[in-house]
Amino acid sequence: MQRTIVQPPVLGGEPLAELKHWLGISRTEEDATLTRLLEASLTTCEAFIGQAPLRQTVEEIVPIRAEWQELSSRPVHQLVAAVLLAEDESRSLLADPGYAVEFRASGSACVRFLQPLDGRGVALQLTVGIAPDWGSLPGPLGLGILRLAAHHYRDRDQKGSAVPPASVTALWRPWRCTRLT
């Protein structure tokens, strides 16, 4: 299964202002760097908790099979579109009754194709994320993202560990979802 972020969450504005306040930075020269650090911290948070913290649109390409297939993105709010990928890489919209979607209480979703399809796969465009925007993100998740970005900014000249600090992971742990594969 291949996953691509189609529309990432916006991390300028409020989260950037909070990070600058946390670091005591008032100038704008560092804004691009700080925004990239927020993006990296958000990605690390998503990898750690197994869920997208902020609302975003992703595309998952799944093989054409008749049985139920669980999608990797969580929590899924909506299936926006299903597109058949032909062998020649062309795309065509799949008819609505051509598939079934099951949303589960855990935030995951499964898809099943109801009719035989010819192609190399189906691209599913999904809206996923715990919170619709930074302001409604649960406090510990946002604080952990800010702390990790600040940690990377302060340690930018030193060779540090790729593992988030324990003070950050402790904030994220209550939202961590594990899956058996």
Buried (B, 14 or more C-beta within 10 A) or exposed (E): EEBEBEEBBBBEEBBBEBBBEBBEBEEEEBBEEBBEBBBBBBBBBBEBBBBBBBBBBBBBBBEBEEEEBBBBBBBBBEBEEBBBBEEEEEEEEBEEEBBEBEBEEEBBBBBEBEEEBEBEBBBBBBBBBBBEBBEEBBEBBBBBBBBBBBBBBEEEEEEEEEEBBEEBBEBBEEBEEEEEE
